[in-house]
Amino acid sequence: MRLVTVVGLLSAALLFTAKPLRAANAGQEQVSRDFQQTMTLGAGQSVRIEHKFGSIKLHGEAGRDVKISATIRAQASSREEAESFVQKIRIEVQQTGEGVRIKTIYPEEEKSWFHSSKHSSWSVSYDIGMPSDAPNTVRNSFGSVEVAGVHGAADVENGYGTVAIRDVGAGRWTNAFGSIDLTAAAGNVSVSDNNGSVQVSDVKGTLEVRNRFGSITTRNIQGAATITGGNGTVTLTDAASSNITTSFGNVEARNIRGDLSVHDNNGNVEVSGIGGAADVSSSFGNVTFSDVHGRVNCTTNNGRVKGGSVTGSSVTVRDSFGNIELDTISGALDAETSNGKISVRDARGSVTLKSSFGAVEATNIPKGIRAITGNGAVTLTDIGGDAFAKTSFGSVSIERIGGNLTVENTNGSVTARNVKGDAGVKTSFAGVTLDTIGGKITVDNQNGGISVTAMRPASGCRDISLKTSFSSIRVHVPEGLGYNVTARTSFGRISSELPITSTGSIGGDSLTGTIGSGGCQLQLTDSNGSIEIAKAP
Amino acid sequence: MNVTCSDRDRIFEDGTPAEWAALEVHAASCPVCEEEVCAWKALSVAAKQLRDYSDSPSFWPRIERALAEDAARNAQRAGRKSWFSFLPSLSPVWQTAMAGALVLVLTISAGWFYVHPPKNGHAADPSLLQSSALKEVESAETAYERAIDKLAAETKPQLENPATPLLANYHEKLLVLDSAISDLRAQAGMNPSNAQLRHQLLAMYQEKQHTLEEVLEGKQQ
């Protein structure tokens, strides 16, 4: 037994050191065969690889040699069968006028037998060194492809597997159902995928990416980036300029030195750090933009728009059912939505805001503003120039206007304070309150009360004309100014804190006269309410 | 009923309850079969968990772990095999002769491989699946197919007449995935243990299941 033990141990030791291939497991034997061949590539010639099952590694080397190293593997229910498999798979290497062509051949004549065994399988993996400046063409179906350090023009197509590219030149890389990961390309790059993620970074030329159902992530593109997505997210950081089109994924673009154009159908769009113009359109997604140095043109249907820090000449926003929120806009602003609220802060150009059924709010607008809505409230604060506000069924609230104010309302109240210029207000069924108005005041109301306080102007006086039908009128005028007063009402009384010198007929329902020495017009017209003239505080 | 180790794979595939019972009796006295039966039962549990078509986050790690464990188990089993258990029954002369022959063969083999050293990684190459790993993958594929069939039945009305561009897009994506699955299944049928094919096929199943779930979520919303 001692001899047996010694022999056993010795044999086991030898088995571990020398066994080339062990059985894969019970009932399955795996056999492999190495293939090695070196060819020389002429100047301007290329390398072409046609493969189907297995991985391909391609790397650039100094010199003109193409060093082909491959491992052919087969697994079958018996060692003999596996060995037979391995021998039947051939690697054909041809030197042609165009260069070196490498092809894996699975013998057609053996096909029926080849595929007859249920448990037989095979795979061929390549590791190929080639001149780093030579062009290369790779066709693979079911396996991964890796390319590194090859700067010649590349044309790579893979089917099912990952494609990894590093330190290459210009080229076209295509995959059907696997990811593509490309890092560091010295030339123009075209990447196309169907259902895998695409990642591209550090491209010195232009970039073109297409992906139907997978995500796209790109970074540091020195040339223009043209990206066509489908169903996945698109992320672009640091590019010269970009044109992005996608259907159902979110888009994020940052640090684009030139112009940016984004067209998305159903995803959210977020752009920032754009050196040129930004043209963004989306149908059902939200849009966010910030730090844009060129003009902005944004169109969306059902999403929210939020923008800020735009130093370009203009911002144009068109939305249908979403809110618009804008902040710190240097140029002219034109924003319109159908059913959303518009909110603007710090817009330094001329501003036009339109909504059909939403509220409009604006604050700190040094130049003029036109705020129009159908059924929403209008709130304007700190407007440096002229302000025009129009609504039908909402209230209007205005404060601190540097220029003239014009308000057109139908069924909502109007309140304005601290207007340096003229104030003209028209409404029908709600009250009007104007406080501290520096310029001419004109109010045309139908069924609401009017309360007006005129401010003492720097010089002279300003005309005041107030008209309503079924409510009272109260007007405060500064002492010491002269007005020609014409007050008339049918079913109310007329009273005045200020002395009025009557020059015509005096009745309970009408008054014509002067305050002070007269000068400006104070016309107060009512039908069924009282009229009160008081001193401004 | 008597069964042997050679019956094991067939019983795994389509064994009757009686054959399974016999295999378990046999496995009680056969360490190799006992290990395989345990592994198979573990797989069955995993497949059952997958059958509810909720995409478990541990699914892929479990596949990878199973592959690694399978490789480790085989290596361990190879080490444990009692290569010389039959020797005591032979006479000392035969034992000596066989041992001498074995040493000679192994010495020649060792010398040959010393001159032609094998490349690292050939034996444990991951490009071809070993049979237990293949079984696990096939089991996972079956589970996916069942889950997908169920989901496809629930989403069929929406996808046949897509009412929105998004549904039309999902429909298009599913057609693309079906085409890929069909292609991969055909290839995997001819080259069953090719790990790349199997991995891609599982990925396509997973993608299809995920897409159908998204359609269903959209319907529920």
Chai-1 contact restraints between the chains, C-beta under 6 A:
chainA,res_idxA,chainB,res_idxB,connection_type,confidence,min_distance_angstrom,max_distance_angstrom,comment,restraint_id
A,V4,B,F84,contact,1.0,0.0,6.0,A-B,restraint_1
A,V4,B,L87,contact,1.0,0.0,6.0,A-B,restraint_2
A,V4,B,Q95,contact,1.0,0.0,6.0,A-B,restraint_3
A,V7,B,A99,contact,1.0,0.0,6.0,A-B,restraint_4
A,G8,B,F84,contact,1.0,0.0,6.0,A-B,restraint_5
A,S11,B,L102,contact,1.0,0.0,6.0,A-B,restraint_6
A,S11,B,L106,contact,1.0,0.0,6.0,A-B,restraint_7
A,L14,B,L106,contact,1.0,0.0,6.0,A-B,restraint_8
A,L14,B,A110,contact,1.0,0.0,6.0,A-B,restraint_9
A,A18,B,S109,contact,1.0,0.0,6.0,A-B,restraint_10
A,A18,B,A110,contact,1.0,0.0,6.0,A-B,restraint_11
A,A18,B,F113,contact,1.0,0.0,6.0,A-B,restraint_12
A,P20,B,F113,contact,1.0,0.0,6.0,A-B,restraint_13
A,P20,B,P118,contact,1.0,0.0,6.0,A-B,restraint_14
A,L21,B,A123,contact,1.0,0.0,6.0,A-B,restraint_15
A,R22,B,A123,contact,1.0,0.0,6.0,A-B,restraint_16
A,A24,B,Q130,contact,1.0,0.0,6.0,A-B,restraint_17
A,N25,B,N74,contact,1.0,0.0,6.0,A-B,restraint_18
A,N25,B,Q130,contact,1.0,0.0,6.0,A-B,restraint_19
A,N25,B,S131,contact,1.0,0.0,6.0,A-B,restraint_20
A,Q28,B,S131,contact,1.0,0.0,6.0,A-B,restraint_21
A,S32,B,H122,contact,1.0,0.0,6.0,A-B,restraint_22
A,R73,B,D125,contact,1.0,0.0,6.0,A-B,restraint_23
A,R73,B,L128,contact,1.0,0.0,6.0,A-B,restraint_24
A,Q75,B,L128,contact,1.0,0.0,6.0,A-B,restraint_25
A,Q75,B,S193,contact,1.0,0.0,6.0,A-B,restraint_26
A,H115,B,M190,contact,1.0,0.0,6.0,A-B,restraint_27
A,S121,B,L128,contact,1.0,0.0,6.0,A-B,restraint_28
A,S121,B,N191,contact,1.0,0.0,6.0,A-B,restraint_29
A,S121,B,P192,contact,1.0,0.0,6.0,A-B,restraint_30
A,S121,B,S193,contact,1.0,0.0,6.0,A-B,restraint_31
A,S121,B,N194,contact,1.0,0.0,6.0,A-B,restraint_32
A,S123,B,S127,contact,1.0,0.0,6.0,A-B,restraint_33
A,S123,B,L128,contact,1.0,0.0,6.0,A-B,restraint_34
A,S123,B,N194,contact,1.0,0.0,6.0,A-B,restraint_35
A,F142,B,Q196,contact,1.0,0.0,6.0,A-B,restraint_36
A,F142,B,L197,contact,1.0,0.0,6.0,A-B,restraint_37
A,G143,B,Q196,contact,1.0,0.0,6.0,A-B,restraint_38
A,Y160,B,Q200,contact,1.0,0.0,6.0,A-B,restraint_39
A,F177,B,A180,contact,1.0,0.0,6.0,A-B,restraint_40
A,F213,B,K173,contact,1.0,0.0,6.0,A-B,restraint_41
A,F248,B,N169,contact,1.0,0.0,6.0,A-B,restraint_42
